[in-house]
């Protein structure tokens, strides 16, 4: 699992053949990776966690699981 702190950006552009294109980009200021599934031998690596004061500014309760 990962938590991304940043923004979504949409750009319109024209390709080499003159076609109109749109790109959606995620611009990450910070990325926090959650713990991975521990291995059977207990040799899993520790990963960084978001800061204790991190508060997401979105509600994901309506997202499909």
PDB file with SEQRES, HELIX, SHEET and CRYST1 records, atoms N, CA, C and O in Angstrom:
SEQRES   1 A   65  UNK UNK UNK UNK UNK UNK UNK UNK UNK UNK UNK UNK UNK          
SEQRES   2 A   65  UNK UNK UNK UNK UNK UNK UNK UNK UNK UNK UNK UNK UNK          
SEQRES   3 A   65  UNK UNK UNK UNK UNK UNK UNK UNK UNK UNK UNK UNK UNK          
SEQRES   4 A   65  UNK UNK UNK UNK UNK UNK UNK UNK UNK UNK UNK UNK UNK          
SEQRES   5 A   65  UNK UNK UNK UNK UNK UNK UNK UNK UNK UNK UNK UNK UNK          
SHEET    1 AA1 2 UNK A   2  UNK A  14  0                                        
SHEET    2 AA1 2 UNK A  20  UNK A  33 -1                                        
CRYST1    1.000    1.000    1.000  90.00  90.00  90.00 P 1           1          
ATOM      1  N   UNK A   1       0.844  -1.162   0.000  1.00  0.00           N  
ATOM      2  CA  UNK A   1       0.000   0.000   0.000  1.00  0.00           C  
ATOM      3  C   UNK A   1       0.898   1.236   0.000  1.00  0.00           C  
ATOM      4  O   UNK A   1       1.999   1.213   0.550  1.00  0.00           O  
ATOM      5  N   UNK A   2       0.423   2.301  -0.614  1.00  0.00           N  
ATOM      6  CA  UNK A   2       1.163   3.560  -0.644  1.00  0.00           C  
ATOM      7  C   UNK A   2       0.206   4.722  -0.417  1.00  0.00           C  
ATOM      8  O   UNK A   2      -0.947   4.689  -0.848  1.00  0.00           O  
ATOM      9  N   UNK A   3       0.699   5.743   0.262  1.00  0.00           N  
ATOM     10  CA  UNK A   3      -0.031   6.998   0.431  1.00  0.00           C  
ATOM     11  C   UNK A   3       0.740   8.052  -0.348  1.00  0.00           C  
ATOM     12  O   UNK A   3       1.943   8.229  -0.158  1.00  0.00           O  
ATOM     13  N   UNK A   4       0.027   8.750  -1.230  1.00  0.00           N  
ATOM     14  CA  UNK A   4       0.664   9.780  -2.052  1.00  0.00           C  
ATOM     15  C   UNK A   4       0.134  11.134  -1.626  1.00  0.00           C  
ATOM     16  O   UNK A   4      -1.077  11.356  -1.592  1.00  0.00           O  
ATOM     17  N   UNK A   5       1.042  12.033  -1.303  1.00  0.00           N  
ATOM     18  CA  UNK A   5       0.706  13.406  -0.945  1.00  0.00           C  
ATOM     19  C   UNK A   5       1.088  14.264  -2.145  1.00  0.00           C  
ATOM     20  O   UNK A   5       2.271  14.403  -2.457  1.00  0.00           O  
ATOM     21  N   UNK A   6       0.104  14.833  -2.813  1.00  0.00           N  
ATOM     22  CA  UNK A   6       0.386  15.621  -4.010  1.00  0.00           C  
ATOM     23  C   UNK A   6      -0.892  16.054  -4.685  1.00  0.00           C  
ATOM     24  O   UNK A   6      -1.869  16.401  -4.023  1.00  0.00           O  
ATOM     25  N   UNK A   7      -0.885  16.034  -6.015  1.00  0.00           N  
ATOM     26  CA  UNK A   7      -2.064  16.499  -6.753  1.00  0.00           C  
ATOM     27  C   UNK A   7      -2.204  15.721  -8.064  1.00  0.00           C  
ATOM     28  O   UNK A   7      -1.256  15.099  -8.545  1.00  0.00           O  
ATOM     29  N   UNK A   8      -3.410  15.776  -8.621  1.00  0.00           N  
ATOM     30  CA  UNK A   8      -3.692  15.212  -9.944  1.00  0.00           C  
ATOM     31  C   UNK A   8      -3.709  16.379 -10.920  1.00  0.00           C  
ATOM     32  O   UNK A   8      -4.317  17.417 -10.655  1.00  0.00           O  
ATOM     33  N   UNK A   9      -3.043  16.199 -12.039  1.00  0.00           N  
ATOM     34  CA  UNK A   9      -2.917  17.271 -13.033  1.00  0.00           C  
ATOM     35  C   UNK A   9      -3.349  16.727 -14.394  1.00  0.00           C  
ATOM     36  O   UNK A   9      -2.948  15.628 -14.776  1.00  0.00           O  
ATOM     37  N   UNK A  10      -4.156  17.481 -15.120  1.00  0.00           N  
ATOM     38  CA  UNK A  10      -4.610  17.092 -16.452  1.00  0.00           C  
ATOM     39  C   UNK A  10      -4.002  18.056 -17.466  1.00  0.00           C  
ATOM     40  O   UNK A  10      -4.086  19.274 -17.309  1.00  0.00           O  
ATOM     41  N   UNK A  11      -3.389  17.494 -18.509  1.00  0.00           N  
ATOM     42  CA  UNK A  11      -2.773  18.315 -19.557  1.00  0.00           C  
ATOM     43  C   UNK A  11      -3.359  17.937 -20.905  1.00  0.00           C  
ATOM     44  O   UNK A  11      -3.537  16.756 -21.204  1.00  0.00           O  
ATOM     45  N   UNK A  12      -3.655  18.929 -21.708  1.00  0.00           N  
ATOM     46  CA  UNK A  12      -4.044  18.721 -23.102  1.00  0.00           C  
ATOM     47  C   UNK A  12      -2.832  19.023 -23.966  1.00  0.00           C  
ATOM     48  O   UNK A  12      -2.122  19.999 -23.720  1.00  0.00           O  
ATOM     49  N   UNK A  13      -2.585  18.180 -24.994  1.00  0.00           N  
ATOM     50  CA  UNK A  13      -1.440  18.376 -25.854  1.00  0.00           C  
ATOM     51  C   UNK A  13      -1.729  17.814 -27.243  1.00  0.00           C  
ATOM     52  O   UNK A  13      -2.711  17.099 -27.442  1.00  0.00           O  
ATOM     53  N   UNK A  14      -0.880  18.139 -28.181  1.00  0.00           N  
ATOM     54  CA  UNK A  14      -1.039  17.699 -29.561  1.00  0.00           C  
ATOM     55  C   UNK A  14       0.122  16.766 -29.910  1.00  0.00           C  
ATOM     56  O   UNK A  14       1.285  17.110 -29.700  1.00  0.00           O  
ATOM     57  N   UNK A  15      -0.201  15.575 -30.449  1.00  0.00           N  
ATOM     58  CA  UNK A  15       0.852  14.629 -30.805  1.00  0.00           C  
ATOM     59  C   UNK A  15       1.494  14.997 -32.147  1.00  0.00           C  
ATOM     60  O   UNK A  15       1.092  15.974 -32.778  1.00  0.00           O  
ATOM     61  N   UNK A  16       2.490  14.218 -32.583  1.00  0.00           N  
ATOM     62  CA  UNK A  16       3.250  14.515 -33.801  1.00  0.00           C  
ATOM     63  C   UNK A  16       2.386  14.517 -35.062  1.00  0.00           C  
ATOM     64  O   UNK A  16       2.699  15.203 -36.036  1.00  0.00           O  
ATOM     65  N   UNK A  17       1.294  13.742 -35.038  1.00  0.00           N  
ATOM     66  CA  UNK A  17       0.399  13.680 -36.189  1.00  0.00           C  
ATOM     67  C   UNK A  17      -0.710  14.729 -36.132  1.00  0.00           C  
ATOM     68  O   UNK A  17      -1.590  14.742 -36.993  1.00  0.00           O  
ATOM     69  N   UNK A  18      -0.679  15.596 -35.144  1.00  0.00           N  
ATOM     70  CA  UNK A  18      -1.680  16.650 -35.024  1.00  0.00           C  
ATOM     71  C   UNK A  18      -2.912  16.250 -34.234  1.00  0.00           C  
ATOM     72  O   UNK A  18      -3.857  17.032 -34.128  1.00  0.00           O  
ATOM     73  N   UNK A  19      -2.920  15.044 -33.676  1.00  0.00           N  
ATOM     74  CA  UNK A  19      -4.061  14.581 -32.889  1.00  0.00           C  
ATOM     75  C   UNK A  19      -4.098  15.208 -31.511  1.00  0.00           C  
ATOM     76  O   UNK A  19      -3.059  15.418 -30.884  1.00  0.00           O  
ATOM     77  N   UNK A  20      -5.296  15.504 -31.044  1.00  0.00           N  
ATOM     78  CA  UNK A  20      -5.474  16.073 -29.706  1.00  0.00           C  
ATOM     79  C   UNK A  20      -5.372  14.950 -28.678  1.00  0.00           C  
ATOM     80  O   UNK A  20      -5.989  13.898 -28.843  1.00  0.00           O  
ATOM     81  N   UNK A  21      -4.607  15.166 -27.635  1.00  0.00           N  
ATOM     82  CA  UNK A  21      -4.407  14.178 -26.580  1.00  0.00           C  
ATOM     83  C   UNK A  21      -4.639  14.816 -25.218  1.00  0.00           C  
ATOM     84  O   UNK A  21      -4.533  16.033 -25.059  1.00  0.00           O  
ATOM     85  N   UNK A  22      -4.953  13.983 -24.249  1.00  0.00           N  
ATOM     86  CA  UNK A  22      -5.113  14.446 -22.871  1.00  0.00           C  
ATOM     87  C   UNK A  22      -4.379  13.450 -21.976  1.00  0.00           C  
ATOM     88  O   UNK A  22      -4.548  12.239 -22.117  1.00  0.00           O  
ATOM     89  N   UNK A  23      -3.575  13.961 -21.068  1.00  0.00           N  
ATOM     90  CA  UNK A  23      -2.851  13.126 -20.116  1.00  0.00           C  
ATOM     91  C   UNK A  23      -3.266  13.513 -18.709  1.00  0.00           C  
ATOM     92  O   UNK A  23      -3.392  14.693 -18.382  1.00  0.00           O  
ATOM     93  N   UNK A  24      -3.476  12.493 -17.880  1.00  0.00           N  
ATOM     94  CA  UNK A  24      -3.730  12.714 -16.463  1.00  0.00           C  
ATOM     95  C   UNK A  24      -2.504  12.227 -15.714  1.00  0.00           C  
ATOM     96  O   UNK A  24      -2.085  11.079 -15.866  1.00  0.00           O  
ATOM     97  N   UNK A  25      -1.936  13.102 -14.909  1.00  0.00           N  
ATOM     98  CA  UNK A  25      -0.696  12.796 -14.207  1.00  0.00           C  
ATOM     99  C   UNK A  25      -0.901  12.936 -12.707  1.00  0.00           C  
ATOM    100  O   UNK A  25      -1.671  13.780 -12.251  1.00  0.00           O  
ATOM    101  N   UNK A  26      -0.215  12.112 -11.957  1.00  0.00           N  
ATOM    102  CA  UNK A  26      -0.178  12.256 -10.506  1.00  0.00           C  
ATOM    103  C   UNK A  26       1.169  12.873 -10.172  1.00  0.00           C  
ATOM    104  O   UNK A  26       2.216  12.284 -10.439  1.00  0.00           O  
ATOM    105  N   UNK A  27       1.135  14.063  -9.586  1.00  0.00           N  
ATOM    106  CA  UNK A  27       2.353  14.772  -9.197  1.00  0.00           C  
ATOM    107  C   UNK A  27       2.516  14.560  -7.693  1.00  0.00           C  
ATOM    108  O   UNK A  27       1.773  15.128  -6.893  1.00  0.00           O  
ATOM    109  N   UNK A  28       3.490  13.743  -7.319  1.00  0.00           N  
ATOM    110  CA  UNK A  28       3.682  13.376  -5.917  1.00  0.00           C  
ATOM    111  C   UNK A  28       4.707  14.284  -5.259  1.00  0.00           C  
ATOM    112  O   UNK A  28       5.825  14.437  -5.751  1.00  0.00           O  
ATOM    113  N   UNK A  29       4.311  14.889  -4.134  1.00  0.00           N  
ATOM    114  CA  UNK A  29       5.258  15.636  -3.310  1.00  0.00           C  
ATOM    115  C   UNK A  29       5.949  14.685  -2.333  1.00  0.00           C  
ATOM    116  O   UNK A  29       7.146  14.809  -2.074  1.00  0.00           O  
ATOM    117  N   UNK A  30       5.183  13.737  -1.795  1.00  0.00           N  
ATOM    118  CA  UNK A  30       5.708  12.725  -0.878  1.00  0.00           C  
ATOM    119  C   UNK A  30       4.985  11.420  -1.131  1.00  0.00           C  
ATOM    120  O   UNK A  30       3.793  11.417  -1.439  1.00  0.00           O  
ATOM    121  N   UNK A  31       5.692  10.317  -1.006  1.00  0.00           N  
ATOM    122  CA  UNK A  31       5.097   8.983  -1.118  1.00  0.00           C  
ATOM    123  C   UNK A  31       5.517   8.188   0.109  1.00  0.00           C  
ATOM    124  O   UNK A  31       6.703   8.107   0.429  1.00  0.00           O  
ATOM    125  N   UNK A  32       4.537   7.599   0.795  1.00  0.00           N  
ATOM    126  CA  UNK A  32       4.784   6.784   1.977  1.00  0.00           C  
ATOM    127  C   UNK A  32       4.347   5.362   1.653  1.00  0.00           C  
ATOM    128  O   UNK A  32       3.208   5.134   1.246  1.00  0.00           O  
ATOM    129  N   UNK A  33       5.250   4.408   1.834  1.00  0.00           N  
ATOM    130  CA  UNK A  33       4.956   3.019   1.528  1.00  0.00           C  
ATOM    131  C   UNK A  33       4.609   2.281   2.815  1.00  0.00           C  
ATOM    132  O   UNK A  33       5.294   2.404   3.830  1.00  0.00           O  
ATOM    133  N   UNK A  34       3.517   1.505   2.744  1.00  0.00           N  
ATOM    134  CA  UNK A  34       3.091   0.719   3.893  1.00  0.00           C  
ATOM    135  C   UNK A  34       3.922  -0.538   4.022  1.00  0.00           C  
ATOM    136  O   UNK A  34       4.765  -0.837   3.176  1.00  0.00           O  
ATOM    137  N   UNK A  35       3.671  -1.267   5.091  1.00  0.00           N  
ATOM    138  CA  UNK A  35       4.403  -2.497   5.338  1.00  0.00           C  
ATOM    139  C   UNK A  35       4.045  -3.544   4.294  1.00  0.00           C  
ATOM    140  O   UNK A  35       2.905  -3.634   3.838  1.00  0.00           O  
ATOM    141  N   UNK A  36       5.042  -4.327   3.934  1.00  0.00           N  
ATOM    142  CA  UNK A  36       4.793  -5.431   3.020  1.00  0.00           C  
ATOM    143  C   UNK A  36       4.429  -6.659   3.839  1.00  0.00           C  
ATOM    144  O   UNK A  36       4.626  -6.690   5.054  1.00  0.00           O  
ATOM    145  N   UNK A  37       3.903  -7.656   3.171  1.00  0.00           N  
ATOM    146  CA  UNK A  37       3.545  -8.891   3.832  1.00  0.00           C  
ATOM    147  C   UNK A  37       4.826  -9.535   4.374  1.00  0.00           C  
ATOM    148  O   UNK A  37       5.795  -9.699   3.634  1.00  0.00           O  
ATOM    149  N   UNK A  38       4.835  -9.895   5.645  1.00  0.00           N  
ATOM    150  CA  UNK A  38       6.065 -10.481   6.190  1.00  0.00           C  
ATOM    151  C   UNK A  38       6.365 -11.823   5.527  1.00  0.00           C  
ATOM    152  O   UNK A  38       5.456 -12.581   5.188  1.00  0.00           O  
ATOM    153  N   UNK A  39       7.645 -12.101   5.350  1.00  0.00           N  
ATOM    154  CA  UNK A  39       8.040 -13.375   4.761  1.00  0.00           C  
ATOM    155  C   UNK A  39       7.946 -14.475   5.809  1.00  0.00           C  
ATOM    156  O   UNK A  39       7.857 -14.197   7.004  1.00  0.00           O  
ATOM    157  N   UNK A  40       7.965 -15.699   5.366  1.00  0.00           N  
ATOM    158  CA  UNK A  40       7.831 -16.838   6.265  1.00  0.00           C  
ATOM    159  C   UNK A  40       8.982 -16.905   7.265  1.00  0.00           C  
ATOM    160  O   UNK A  40       8.794 -17.388   8.381  1.00  0.00           O  
ATOM    161  N   UNK A  41      10.171 -16.430   6.888  1.00  0.00           N  
ATOM    162  CA  UNK A  41      11.317 -16.480   7.793  1.00  0.00           C  
ATOM    163  C   UNK A  41      11.447 -15.229   8.651  1.00  0.00           C  
ATOM    164  O   UNK A  41      12.427 -15.082   9.381  1.00  0.00           O  
ATOM    165  N   UNK A  42      10.470 -14.324   8.575  1.00  0.00           N  
ATOM    166  CA  UNK A  42      10.485 -13.127   9.404  1.00  0.00           C  
ATOM    167  C   UNK A  42      11.525 -12.109   8.983  1.00  0.00           C  
ATOM    168  O   UNK A  42      11.931 -11.272   9.788  1.00  0.00           O  
ATOM    169  N   UNK A  43      11.967 -12.166   7.726  1.00  0.00           N  
ATOM    170  CA  UNK A  43      13.024 -11.291   7.239  1.00  0.00           C  
ATOM    171  C   UNK A  43      12.465 -10.130   6.420  1.00  0.00           C  
ATOM    172  O   UNK A  43      13.129  -9.646   5.503  1.00  0.00           O  
ATOM    173  N   UNK A  44      11.247  -9.675   6.741  1.00  0.00           N  
ATOM    174  CA  UNK A  44      10.649  -8.559   5.986  1.00  0.00           C  
ATOM    175  C   UNK A  44      11.352  -7.256   6.281  1.00  0.00           C  
ATOM    176  O   UNK A  44      11.842  -7.052   7.392  1.00  0.00           O  
ATOM    177  N   UNK A  45      11.409  -6.377   5.311  1.00  0.00           N  
ATOM    178  CA  UNK A  45      12.049  -5.086   5.500  1.00  0.00           C  
ATOM    179  C   UNK A  45      11.050  -4.100   6.090  1.00  0.00           C  
ATOM    180  O   UNK A  45       9.860  -4.157   5.781  1.00  0.00           O  
ATOM    181  N   UNK A  46      11.523  -3.211   6.925  1.00  0.00           N  
ATOM    182  CA  UNK A  46      10.693  -2.149   7.468  1.00  0.00           C  
ATOM    183  C   UNK A  46      10.565  -1.047   6.422  1.00  0.00           C  
ATOM    184  O   UNK A  46      11.516  -0.766   5.693  1.00  0.00           O  
ATOM    185  N   UNK A  47       9.402  -0.429   6.349  1.00  0.00           N  
ATOM    186  CA  UNK A  47       9.212   0.678   5.411  1.00  0.00           C  
ATOM    187  C   UNK A  47       8.787   1.914   6.190  1.00  0.00           C  
ATOM    188  O   UNK A  47       8.372   1.832   7.346  1.00  0.00           O  
ATOM    189  N   UNK A  48       8.902   3.060   5.529  1.00  0.00           N  
ATOM    190  CA  UNK A  48       8.544   4.305   6.209  1.00  0.00           C  
ATOM    191  C   UNK A  48       7.034   4.439   6.298  1.00  0.00           C  
ATOM    192  O   UNK A  48       6.303   3.962   5.429  1.00  0.00           O  
ATOM    193  N   UNK A  49       6.583   5.079   7.335  1.00  0.00           N  
ATOM    194  CA  UNK A  49       5.156   5.316   7.543  1.00  0.00           C  
ATOM    195  C   UNK A  49       4.903   6.813   7.448  1.00  0.00           C  
ATOM    196  O   UNK A  49       5.816   7.614   7.645  1.00  0.00           O  
ATOM    197  N   UNK A  50       3.661   7.194   7.146  1.00  0.00           N  
ATOM    198  CA  UNK A  50       3.366   8.629   7.097  1.00  0.00           C  
ATOM    199  C   UNK A  50       3.548   9.251   8.479  1.00  0.00           C  
ATOM    200  O   UNK A  50       3.476   8.556   9.493  1.00  0.00           O  
ATOM    201  N   UNK A  51       3.781  10.543   8.513  1.00  0.00           N  
ATOM    202  CA  UNK A  51       3.939  11.210   9.807  1.00  0.00           C  
ATOM    203  C   UNK A  51       2.680  11.069  10.655  1.00  0.00           C  
ATOM    204  O   UNK A  51       1.578  10.923  10.128  1.00  0.00           O  
ATOM    205  N   UNK A  52       2.854  11.114  11.964  1.00  0.00           N  
ATOM    206  CA  UNK A  52       1.727  10.934  12.884  1.00  0.00           C  
ATOM    207  C   UNK A  52       0.651  11.995  12.677  1.00  0.00           C  
ATOM    208  O   UNK A  52      -0.521  11.735  12.951  1.00  0.00           O  
ATOM    209  N   UNK A  53       1.020  13.187  12.199  1.00  0.00           N  
ATOM    210  CA  UNK A  53       0.036  14.260  12.015  1.00  0.00           C  
ATOM    211  C   UNK A  53      -0.559  14.283  10.609  1.00  0.00           C  
ATOM    212  O   UNK A  53      -1.245  15.241  10.252  1.00  0.00           O  
ATOM    213  N   UNK A  54      -0.307  13.238   9.796  1.00  0.00           N  
ATOM    214  CA  UNK A  54      -0.829  13.184   8.425  1.00  0.00           C  
ATOM    215  C   UNK A  54      -2.337  12.963   8.454  1.00  0.00           C  
ATOM    216  O   UNK A  54      -2.816  12.008   9.067  1.00  0.00           O  
ATOM    217  N   UNK A  55      -3.085  13.844   7.793  1.00  0.00           N  
ATOM    218  CA  UNK A  55      -4.535  13.730   7.690  1.00  0.00           C  
ATOM    219  C   UNK A  55      -4.900  13.806   6.214  1.00  0.00           C  
ATOM    220  O   UNK A  55      -4.696  14.846   5.588  1.00  0.00           O  
ATOM    221  N   UNK A  56      -5.447  12.703   5.629  1.00  0.00           N  
ATOM    222  CA  UNK A  56      -5.837  12.759   4.218  1.00  0.00           C  
ATOM    223  C   UNK A  56      -6.940  13.788   4.010  1.00  0.00           C  
ATOM    224  O   UNK A  56      -7.801  13.960   4.873  1.00  0.00           O  
ATOM    225  N   UNK A  57      -6.920  14.477   2.859  1.00  0.00           N  
ATOM    226  CA  UNK A  57      -7.941  15.491   2.591  1.00  0.00           C  
ATOM    227  C   UNK A  57      -8.993  14.982   1.612  1.00  0.00           C  
ATOM    228  O   UNK A  57      -9.520  15.745   0.804  1.00  0.00           O  
ATOM    229  N   UNK A  58      -9.296  13.678   1.691  1.00  0.00           N  
ATOM    230  CA  UNK A  58     -10.323  13.083   0.843  1.00  0.00           C  
ATOM    231  C   UNK A  58     -11.049  12.005   1.631  1.00  0.00           C  
ATOM    232  O   UNK A  58     -10.555  11.522   2.649  1.00  0.00           O  
ATOM    233  N   UNK A  59     -12.217  11.639   1.151  1.00  0.00           N  
ATOM    234  CA  UNK A  59     -13.003  10.580   1.773  1.00  0.00           C  
ATOM    235  C   UNK A  59     -13.087   9.439   0.782  1.00  0.00           C  
ATOM    236  O   UNK A  59     -13.733   9.574  -0.257  1.00  0.00           O  
ATOM    237  N   UNK A  60     -12.449   8.318   1.078  1.00  0.00           N  
ATOM    238  CA  UNK A  60     -12.444   7.199   0.144  1.00  0.00           C  
ATOM    239  C   UNK A  60     -13.495   6.142   0.476  1.00  0.00           C  
ATOM    240  O   UNK A  60     -13.443   5.039  -0.067  1.00  0.00           O  
ATOM    241  N   UNK A  61     -14.444   6.454   1.352  1.00  0.00           N  
ATOM    242  CA  UNK A  61     -15.437   5.469   1.760  1.00  0.00           C  
ATOM    243  C   UNK A  61     -16.377   5.070   0.626  1.00  0.00           C  
ATOM    244  O   UNK A  61     -17.009   4.016   0.698  1.00  0.00           O  
ATOM    245  N   UNK A  62     -16.482   5.891  -0.419  1.00  0.00           N  
ATOM    246  CA  UNK A  62     -17.376   5.552  -1.520  1.00  0.00           C  
ATOM    247  C   UNK A  62     -16.646   4.834  -2.658  1.00  0.00           C  
ATOM    248  O   UNK A  62     -17.277   4.468  -3.649  1.00  0.00           O  
ATOM    249  N   UNK A  63     -15.340   4.626  -2.538  1.00  0.00           N  
ATOM    250  CA  UNK A  63     -14.574   3.942  -3.577  1.00  0.00           C  
ATOM    251  C   UNK A  63     -14.855   2.448  -3.542  1.00  0.00           C  
ATOM    252  O   UNK A  63     -15.063   1.882  -2.469  1.00  0.00           O  
ATOM    253  N   UNK A  64     -14.861   1.800  -4.712  1.00  0.00           N  
ATOM    254  CA  UNK A  64     -15.058   0.348  -4.710  1.00  0.00           C  
ATOM    255  C   UNK A  64     -13.855  -0.347  -4.072  1.00  0.00           C  
ATOM    256  O   UNK A  64     -12.725   0.135  -4.147  1.00  0.00           O  
ATOM    257  N   UNK A  65     -14.121  -1.466  -3.458  1.00  0.00           N  
ATOM    258  CA  UNK A  65     -13.042  -2.195  -2.775  1.00  0.00           C  
ATOM    259  C   UNK A  65     -12.495  -3.278  -3.656  1.00  0.00           C  
ATOM    260  O   UNK A  65     -11.581  -3.998  -3.255  1.00  0.00           O  
TER     261      UNK A  65                                                      
END                                                                             
